[in-house]
Amino acid sequence: MAIEIKQLLIKSNVVDEEDDERADDRNSANANIKQDVLRECRRLILEMLSDKGQR
């Protein structure tokens, strides 16, 4: 099954003031999500390149 990523939209909100503890938690969660997305993109790209090489 082919998976094609044409567009990735990221919605963000900018907050002027925020509790430092909450900000740290959000930054950590955002970093984890970013790493997960990048890991999955790399996996899909490698899979597509592998499939293309096998043809």
LOFI-435316 format. One record per atom (N, C-alpha, C, O, CB): residue number from 1; residue in one letter; atom name; x negated, y, z negated. Coordinates in steps of 0.001 Angstrom, whole numbers, padded with zeros to 6 digits. Glycine has a CB too. Layout:
N
i:NUM | aa:A | at:CA | X:X | Y:Y | Z:Z;
...
//
This chain:
55
i:1 | aa:M | at:N | X:-000839 | Y:-001173 | Z:000000;
i:1 | aa:M | at:CA | X:000000 | Y:000000 | Z:000000;
i:1 | aa:M | at:C | X:-000889 | Y:001243 | Z:000000;
i:1 | aa:M | at:O | X:-001757 | Y:001393 | Z:-000859;
i:1 | aa:M | at:CB | X:000957 | Y:-000006 | Z:-001215;
i:2 | aa:A | at:N | X:-000671 | Y:002105 | Z:000941;
i:2 | aa:A | at:CA | X:-001474 | Y:003319 | Z:001059;
i:2 | aa:A | at:C | X:-000893 | Y:004422 | Z:000180;
i:2 | aa:A | at:O | X:000322 | Y:004606 | Z:000103;
i:2 | aa:A | at:CB | X:-001548 | Y:003783 | Z:002527;
i:3 | aa:I | at:N | X:-001779 | Y:005137 | Z:-000468;
i:3 | aa:I | at:CA | X:-001377 | Y:006284 | Z:-001278;
i:3 | aa:I | at:C | X:-002117 | Y:007495 | Z:-000743;
i:3 | aa:I | at:O | X:-003342 | Y:007492 | Z:-000624;
i:3 | aa:I | at:CB | X:-001678 | Y:006058 | Z:-002804;
i:4 | aa:E | at:N | X:-001361 | Y:008519 | Z:-000426;
i:4 | aa:E | at:CA | X:-001954 | Y:009730 | Z:000122;
i:4 | aa:E | at:C | X:-001624 | Y:010902 | Z:-000796;
i:4 | aa:E | at:O | X:-000466 | Y:011126 | Z:-001149;
i:4 | aa:E | at:CB | X:-001447 | Y:009995 | Z:001567;
i:5 | aa:I | at:N | X:-002657 | Y:011640 | Z:-001174;
i:5 | aa:I | at:CA | X:-002462 | Y:012823 | Z:-002003;
i:5 | aa:I | at:C | X:-002600 | Y:014030 | Z:-001083;
i:5 | aa:I | at:O | X:-003684 | Y:014316 | Z:-000575;
i:5 | aa:I | at:CB | X:-003493 | Y:012880 | Z:-003204;
i:6 | aa:K | at:N | X:-001489 | Y:014734 | Z:-000874;
i:6 | aa:K | at:CA | X:-001514 | Y:015889 | Z:000010;
i:6 | aa:K | at:C | X:-001675 | Y:017188 | Z:-000757;
i:6 | aa:K | at:O | X:-002337 | Y:018116 | Z:-000293;
i:6 | aa:K | at:CB | X:-000255 | Y:015938 | Z:000838;
i:7 | aa:Q | at:N | X:-001071 | Y:017249 | Z:-001927;
i:7 | aa:Q | at:CA | X:-001092 | Y:018498 | Z:-002672;
i:7 | aa:Q | at:C | X:-000996 | Y:018198 | Z:-004159;
i:7 | aa:Q | at:O | X:-000217 | Y:017348 | Z:-004589;
i:7 | aa:Q | at:CB | X:000058 | Y:019430 | Z:-002226;
i:8 | aa:L | at:N | X:-001791 | Y:018901 | Z:-004922;
i:8 | aa:L | at:CA | X:-001752 | Y:018770 | Z:-006362;
i:8 | aa:L | at:C | X:-001463 | Y:020148 | Z:-006939;
i:8 | aa:L | at:O | X:-002240 | Y:021084 | Z:-006745;
i:8 | aa:L | at:CB | X:-003088 | Y:018181 | Z:-006921;
i:9 | aa:L | at:N | X:-000350 | Y:020273 | Z:-007645;
i:9 | aa:L | at:CA | X:000030 | Y:021535 | Z:-008261;
i:9 | aa:L | at:C | X:-000165 | Y:021426 | Z:-009763;
i:9 | aa:L | at:O | X:000239 | Y:020444 | Z:-010387;
i:9 | aa:L | at:CB | X:001495 | Y:021908 | Z:-007917;
i:10 | aa:I | at:N | X:-000781 | Y:022435 | Z:-010328;
i:10 | aa:I | at:CA | X:-000990 | Y:022468 | Z:-011770;
i:10 | aa:I | at:C | X:-000342 | Y:023736 | Z:-012293;
i:10 | aa:I | at:O | X:-000695 | Y:024842 | Z:-011884;
i:10 | aa:I | at:CB | X:-002513 | Y:022410 | Z:-012139;
i:11 | aa:K | at:N | X:000608 | Y:023567 | Z:-013200;
i:11 | aa:K | at:CA | X:001288 | Y:024705 | Z:-013792;
i:11 | aa:K | at:C | X:000634 | Y:024996 | Z:-015133;
i:11 | aa:K | at:O | X:000408 | Y:024088 | Z:-015933;
i:11 | aa:K | at:CB | X:002817 | Y:024436 | Z:-013952;
i:12 | aa:S | at:N | X:000332 | Y:026263 | Z:-015373;
i:12 | aa:S | at:CA | X:-000277 | Y:026632 | Z:-016641;
i:12 | aa:S | at:C | X:000388 | Y:027880 | Z:-017202;
i:12 | aa:S | at:O | X:000923 | Y:028707 | Z:-016464;
i:12 | aa:S | at:CB | X:-001785 | Y:026857 | Z:-016471;
i:13 | aa:N | at:N | X:000343 | Y:027994 | Z:-018492;
i:13 | aa:N | at:CA | X:000865 | Y:029169 | Z:-019186;
i:13 | aa:N | at:C | X:-000266 | Y:029810 | Z:-019963;
i:13 | aa:N | at:O | X:-001052 | Y:029122 | Z:-020614;
i:13 | aa:N | at:CB | X:002046 | Y:028797 | Z:-020130;
i:14 | aa:V | at:N | X:-000347 | Y:031129 | Z:-019893;
i:14 | aa:V | at:CA | X:-001368 | Y:031866 | Z:-020625;
i:14 | aa:V | at:C | X:-000710 | Y:032479 | Z:-021853;
i:14 | aa:V | at:O | X:000292 | Y:033188 | Z:-021755;
i:14 | aa:V | at:CB | X:-002037 | Y:032965 | Z:-019729;
i:15 | aa:V | at:N | X:-001295 | Y:032190 | Z:-023013;
i:15 | aa:V | at:CA | X:-000761 | Y:032685 | Z:-024275;
i:15 | aa:V | at:C | X:-001787 | Y:033635 | Z:-024877;
i:15 | aa:V | at:O | X:-002973 | Y:033316 | Z:-024949;
i:15 | aa:V | at:CB | X:-000429 | Y:031510 | Z:-025259;
i:16 | aa:D | at:N | X:-001324 | Y:034805 | Z:-025308;
i:16 | aa:D | at:CA | X:-002241 | Y:035802 | Z:-025869;
i:16 | aa:D | at:C | X:-002821 | Y:035363 | Z:-027212;
i:16 | aa:D | at:O | X:-004040 | Y:035343 | Z:-027384;
i:16 | aa:D | at:CB | X:-001523 | Y:037135 | Z:-026033;
i:17 | aa:E | at:N | X:-001970 | Y:035018 | Z:-028146;
i:17 | aa:E | at:CA | X:-002433 | Y:034621 | Z:-029472;
i:17 | aa:E | at:C | X:-001871 | Y:033257 | Z:-029834;
i:17 | aa:E | at:O | X:-000716 | Y:032941 | Z:-029552;
i:17 | aa:E | at:CB | X:-002029 | Y:035665 | Z:-030526;
i:18 | aa:E | at:N | X:-002719 | Y:032460 | Z:-030466;
i:18 | aa:E | at:CA | X:-002292 | Y:031122 | Z:-030829;
i:18 | aa:E | at:C | X:-003082 | Y:030662 | Z:-032046;
i:18 | aa:E | at:O | X:-004226 | Y:031068 | Z:-032252;
i:18 | aa:E | at:CB | X:-002473 | Y:030141 | Z:-029646;
i:19 | aa:D | at:N | X:-002468 | Y:029829 | Z:-032829;
i:19 | aa:D | at:CA | X:-003129 | Y:029242 | Z:-033989;
i:19 | aa:D | at:C | X:-004360 | Y:028476 | Z:-033506;
i:19 | aa:D | at:O | X:-004265 | Y:027689 | Z:-032564;
i:19 | aa:D | at:CB | X:-002156 | Y:028305 | Z:-034782;
i:20 | aa:D | at:N | X:-005513 | Y:028699 | Z:-034140;
i:20 | aa:D | at:CA | X:-006765 | Y:028070 | Z:-033707;
i:20 | aa:D | at:C | X:-006691 | Y:026548 | Z:-033704;
i:20 | aa:D | at:O | X:-007214 | Y:025905 | Z:-032794;
i:20 | aa:D | at:CB | X:-007900 | Y:028515 | Z:-034600;
i:21 | aa:E | at:N | X:-006052 | Y:025972 | Z:-034701;
i:21 | aa:E | at:CA | X:-005956 | Y:024518 | Z:-034780;
i:21 | aa:E | at:C | X:-005129 | Y:023969 | Z:-033614;
i:21 | aa:E | at:O | X:-005512 | Y:022978 | Z:-032993;
i:21 | aa:E | at:CB | X:-005336 | Y:024092 | Z:-036124;
i:22 | aa:R | at:N | X:-004011 | Y:024603 | Z:-033322;
i:22 | aa:R | at:CA | X:-003178 | Y:024173 | Z:-032194;
i:22 | aa:R | at:C | X:-003918 | Y:024346 | Z:-030880;
i:22 | aa:R | at:O | X:-003811 | Y:023509 | Z:-029983;
i:22 | aa:R | at:CB | X:-001861 | Y:024959 | Z:-032161;
i:23 | aa:A | at:N | X:-004669 | Y:025434 | Z:-030768;
i:23 | aa:A | at:CA | X:-005432 | Y:025686 | Z:-029537;
i:23 | aa:A | at:C | X:-006470 | Y:024585 | Z:-029325;
i:23 | aa:A | at:O | X:-006646 | Y:024107 | Z:-028205;
i:23 | aa:A | at:CB | X:-006125 | Y:027076 | Z:-029595;
i:24 | aa:D | at:N | X:-007154 | Y:024183 | Z:-030390;
i:24 | aa:D | at:CA | X:-008157 | Y:023113 | Z:-030281;
i:24 | aa:D | at:C | X:-007505 | Y:021798 | Z:-029868;
i:24 | aa:D | at:O | X:-008044 | Y:021065 | Z:-029038;
i:24 | aa:D | at:CB | X:-008906 | Y:022933 | Z:-031618;
i:25 | aa:D | at:N | X:-006335 | Y:021500 | Z:-030454;
i:25 | aa:D | at:CA | X:-005619 | Y:020276 | Z:-030095;
i:25 | aa:D | at:C | X:-005215 | Y:020295 | Z:-028629;
i:25 | aa:D | at:O | X:-005359 | Y:019296 | Z:-027924;
i:25 | aa:D | at:CB | X:-004380 | Y:020099 | Z:-030980;
i:26 | aa:R | at:N | X:-004712 | Y:021427 | Z:-028177;
i:26 | aa:R | at:CA | X:-004304 | Y:021541 | Z:-026766;
i:26 | aa:R | at:C | X:-005486 | Y:021432 | Z:-025825;
i:26 | aa:R | at:O | X:-005415 | Y:020761 | Z:-024796;
i:26 | aa:R | at:CB | X:-003584 | Y:022860 | Z:-026526;
i:27 | aa:N | at:N | X:-006588 | Y:022106 | Z:-026189;
i:27 | aa:N | at:CA | X:-007776 | Y:022033 | Z:-025336;
i:27 | aa:N | at:C | X:-008283 | Y:020604 | Z:-025223;
i:27 | aa:N | at:O | X:-008687 | Y:020167 | Z:-024146;
i:27 | aa:N | at:CB | X:-008881 | Y:022938 | Z:-025881;
i:28 | aa:S | at:N | X:-008261 | Y:019883 | Z:-026325;
i:28 | aa:S | at:CA | X:-008697 | Y:018488 | Z:-026322;
i:28 | aa:S | at:C | X:-007758 | Y:017633 | Z:-025470;
i:28 | aa:S | at:O | X:-008210 | Y:016803 | Z:-024680;
i:28 | aa:S | at:CB | X:-008763 | Y:017940 | Z:-027761;
i:29 | aa:A | at:N | X:-006453 | Y:017840 | Z:-025636;
i:29 | aa:A | at:CA | X:-005470 | Y:017083 | Z:-024850;
i:29 | aa:A | at:C | X:-005612 | Y:017403 | Z:-023372;
i:29 | aa:A | at:O | X:-005553 | Y:016504 | Z:-022532;
i:29 | aa:A | at:CB | X:-004037 | Y:017391 | Z:-025323;
i:30 | aa:N | at:N | X:-005798 | Y:018681 | Z:-023046;
i:30 | aa:N | at:CA | X:-005954 | Y:019084 | Z:-021648;
i:30 | aa:N | at:C | X:-007216 | Y:018484 | Z:-021035;
i:30 | aa:N | at:O | X:-007210 | Y:018061 | Z:-019879;
i:30 | aa:N | at:CB | X:-005994 | Y:020609 | Z:-021536;
i:31 | aa:A | at:N | X:-008281 | Y:018450 | Z:-021802;
i:31 | aa:A | at:CA | X:-009525 | Y:017860 | Z:-021304;
i:31 | aa:A | at:C | X:-009345 | Y:016369 | Z:-021038;
i:31 | aa:A | at:O | X:-009858 | Y:015845 | Z:-020050;
i:31 | aa:A | at:CB | X:-010670 | Y:018084 | Z:-022308;
i:32 | aa:N | at:N | X:-008612 | Y:015687 | Z:-021921;
i:32 | aa:N | at:CA | X:-008353 | Y:014262 | Z:-021724;
i:32 | aa:N | at:C | X:-007502 | Y:014021 | Z:-020488;
i:32 | aa:N | at:O | X:-007773 | Y:013102 | Z:-019715;
i:32 | aa:N | at:CB | X:-007668 | Y:013672 | Z:-022952;
i:33 | aa:I | at:N | X:-006483 | Y:014834 | Z:-020299;
i:33 | aa:I | at:CA | X:-005619 | Y:014700 | Z:-019116;
i:33 | aa:I | at:C | X:-006423 | Y:014950 | Z:-017847;
i:33 | aa:I | at:O | X:-006285 | Y:014226 | Z:-016860;
i:33 | aa:I | at:CB | X:-004423 | Y:015681 | Z:-019193;
i:34 | aa:K | at:N | X:-007259 | Y:015976 | Z:-017881;
i:34 | aa:K | at:CA | X:-008094 | Y:016297 | Z:-016714;
i:34 | aa:K | at:C | X:-009002 | Y:015114 | Z:-016370;
i:34 | aa:K | at:O | X:-009125 | Y:014742 | Z:-015203;
i:34 | aa:K | at:CB | X:-008947 | Y:017568 | Z:-016982;
i:35 | aa:Q | at:N | X:-009626 | Y:014534 | Z:-017374;
i:35 | aa:Q | at:CA | X:-010505 | Y:013391 | Z:-017126;
i:35 | aa:Q | at:C | X:-009732 | Y:012194 | Z:-016584;
i:35 | aa:Q | at:O | X:-010223 | Y:011477 | Z:-015713;
i:35 | aa:Q | at:CB | X:-011234 | Y:012999 | Z:-018408;
i:36 | aa:D | at:N | X:-008527 | Y:011978 | Z:-017096;
i:36 | aa:D | at:CA | X:-007688 | Y:010885 | Z:-016592;
i:36 | aa:D | at:C | X:-007332 | Y:011088 | Z:-015128;
i:36 | aa:D | at:O | X:-007399 | Y:010150 | Z:-014334;
i:36 | aa:D | at:CB | X:-006412 | Y:010766 | Z:-017423;
i:37 | aa:V | at:N | X:-006951 | Y:012315 | Z:-014767;
i:37 | aa:V | at:CA | X:-006580 | Y:012619 | Z:-013382;
i:37 | aa:V | at:C | X:-007791 | Y:012446 | Z:-012470;
i:37 | aa:V | at:O | X:-007685 | Y:011841 | Z:-011403;
i:37 | aa:V | at:CB | X:-006015 | Y:014061 | Z:-013265;
i:38 | aa:L | at:N | X:-008930 | Y:012970 | Z:-012880;
i:38 | aa:L | at:CA | X:-010142 | Y:012834 | Z:-012066;
i:38 | aa:L | at:C | X:-010552 | Y:011379 | Z:-011904;
i:38 | aa:L | at:O | X:-010956 | Y:010962 | Z:-010818;
i:38 | aa:L | at:CB | X:-011286 | Y:013624 | Z:-012686;
i:39 | aa:R | at:N | X:-010450 | Y:010605 | Z:-012978;
i:39 | aa:R | at:CA | X:-010789 | Y:009179 | Z:-012928;
i:39 | aa:R | at:C | X:-009887 | Y:008441 | Z:-011932;
i:39 | aa:R | at:O | X:-010356 | Y:007626 | Z:-011137;
i:39 | aa:R | at:CB | X:-010663 | Y:008546 | Z:-014333;
i:40 | aa:E | at:N | X:-008593 | Y:008740 | Z:-011990;
i:40 | aa:E | at:CA | X:-007647 | Y:008084 | Z:-011086;
i:40 | aa:E | at:C | X:-007883 | Y:008509 | Z:-009640;
i:40 | aa:E | at:O | X:-007788 | Y:007680 | Z:-008734;
i:40 | aa:E | at:CB | X:-006204 | Y:008403 | Z:-011499;
i:41 | aa:C | at:N | X:-008186 | Y:009778 | Z:-009408;
i:41 | aa:C | at:CA | X:-008487 | Y:010244 | Z:-008050;
i:41 | aa:C | at:C | X:-009725 | Y:009543 | Z:-007496;
i:41 | aa:C | at:O | X:-009737 | Y:009102 | Z:-006347;
i:41 | aa:C | at:CB | X:-008694 | Y:011770 | Z:-008037;
i:42 | aa:R | at:N | X:-010759 | Y:009446 | Z:-008317;
i:42 | aa:R | at:CA | X:-011980 | Y:008748 | Z:-007874;
i:42 | aa:R | at:C | X:-011678 | Y:007287 | Z:-007532;
i:42 | aa:R | at:O | X:-012159 | Y:006762 | Z:-006528;
i:42 | aa:R | at:CB | X:-013077 | Y:008821 | Z:-008969;
i:43 | aa:R | at:N | X:-010877 | Y:006643 | Z:-008378;
i:43 | aa:R | at:CA | X:-010530 | Y:005243 | Z:-008145;
i:43 | aa:R | at:C | X:-009779 | Y:005089 | Z:-006827;
i:43 | aa:R | at:O | X:-010069 | Y:004185 | Z:-006044;
i:43 | aa:R | at:CB | X:-009686 | Y:004694 | Z:-009307;
i:44 | aa:L | at:N | X:-008804 | Y:005981 | Z:-006582;
i:44 | aa:L | at:CA | X:-008022 | Y:005898 | Z:-005348;
i:44 | aa:L | at:C | X:-008888 | Y:006164 | Z:-004121;
i:44 | aa:L | at:O | X:-008741 | Y:005490 | Z:-003102;
i:44 | aa:L | at:CB | X:-006860 | Y:006888 | Z:-005389;
i:45 | aa:I | at:N | X:-009781 | Y:007132 | Z:-004210;
i:45 | aa:I | at:CA | X:-010666 | Y:007439 | Z:-003084;
i:45 | aa:I | at:C | X:-011584 | Y:006263 | Z:-002799;
i:45 | aa:I | at:O | X:-011756 | Y:005875 | Z:-001644;
i:45 | aa:I | at:CB | X:-011496 | Y:008706 | Z:-003369;
i:46 | aa:L | at:N | X:-012176 | Y:005691 | Z:-003842;
i:46 | aa:L | at:CA | X:-013045 | Y:004529 | Z:-003643;
i:46 | aa:L | at:C | X:-012279 | Y:003350 | Z:-003059;
i:46 | aa:L | at:O | X:-012794 | Y:002621 | Z:-002210;
i:46 | aa:L | at:CB | X:-013694 | Y:004121 | Z:-004963;
i:47 | aa:E | at:N | X:-011039 | Y:003169 | Z:-003522;
i:47 | aa:E | at:CA | X:-010200 | Y:002101 | Z:-002985;
i:47 | aa:E | at:C | X:-009900 | Y:002329 | Z:-001503;
i:47 | aa:E | at:O | X:-009951 | Y:001391 | Z:-000707;
i:47 | aa:E | at:CB | X:-008891 | Y:002003 | Z:-003780;
i:48 | aa:M | at:N | X:-009589 | Y:003564 | Z:-001135;
i:48 | aa:M | at:CA | X:-009311 | Y:003873 | Z:000270;
i:48 | aa:M | at:C | X:-010552 | Y:003667 | Z:001133;
i:48 | aa:M | at:O | X:-010460 | Y:003144 | Z:002244;
i:48 | aa:M | at:CB | X:-008805 | Y:005316 | Z:000410;
i:49 | aa:L | at:N | X:-011708 | Y:004076 | Z:000623;
i:49 | aa:L | at:CA | X:-012952 | Y:003889 | Z:001392;
i:49 | aa:L | at:C | X:-013278 | Y:002406 | Z:001529;
i:49 | aa:L | at:O | X:-013756 | Y:001965 | Z:002574;
i:49 | aa:L | at:CB | X:-014131 | Y:004631 | Z:000715;
i:50 | aa:S | at:N | X:-013024 | Y:001652 | Z:000487;
i:50 | aa:S | at:CA | X:-013270 | Y:000213 | Z:000532;
i:50 | aa:S | at:C | X:-012347 | Y:-000456 | Z:001542;
i:50 | aa:S | at:O | X:-012786 | Y:-001283 | Z:002341;
i:50 | aa:S | at:CB | X:-013078 | Y:-000412 | Z:-000859;
i:51 | aa:D | at:N | X:-011072 | Y:-000096 | Z:001504;
i:51 | aa:D | at:CA | X:-010102 | Y:-000663 | Z:002442;
i:51 | aa:D | at:C | X:-010468 | Y:-000298 | Z:003883;
i:51 | aa:D | at:O | X:-010338 | Y:-001126 | Z:004785;
i:51 | aa:D | at:CB | X:-008677 | Y:-000168 | Z:002109;
i:52 | aa:K | at:N | X:-010918 | Y:000918 | Z:004097;
i:52 | aa:K | at:CA | X:-011289 | Y:001359 | Z:005446;
i:52 | aa:K | at:C | X:-012498 | Y:000580 | Z:005941;
i:52 | aa:K | at:O | X:-012579 | Y:000238 | Z:007121;
i:52 | aa:K | at:CB | X:-011587 | Y:002874 | Z:005465;
i:53 | aa:G | at:N | X:-013447 | Y:000295 | Z:005032;
i:53 | aa:G | at:CA | X:-014651 | Y:-000451 | Z:005402;
i:53 | aa:G | at:C | X:-014374 | Y:-001908 | Z:005710;
i:53 | aa:G | at:O | X:-015139 | Y:-002537 | Z:006442;
i:53 | aa:G | at:CB | X:-015666 | Y:-000362 | Z:004303;
i:54 | aa:Q | at:N | X:-013290 | Y:-002466 | Z:005165;
i:54 | aa:Q | at:CA | X:-012955 | Y:-003863 | Z:005382;
i:54 | aa:Q | at:C | X:-012215 | Y:-004092 | Z:006699;
i:54 | aa:Q | at:O | X:-012075 | Y:-005228 | Z:007150;
i:54 | aa:Q | at:CB | X:-012121 | Y:-004369 | Z:004236;
i:55 | aa:R | at:N | X:-011758 | Y:-003035 | Z:007294;
i:55 | aa:R | at:CA | X:-010990 | Y:-003180 | Z:008548;
i:55 | aa:R | at:C | X:-011866 | Y:-003387 | Z:009735;
i:55 | aa:R | at:O | X:-011369 | Y:-003524 | Z:010852;
i:55 | aa:R | at:CB | X:-010131 | Y:-001979 | Z:008784;
//
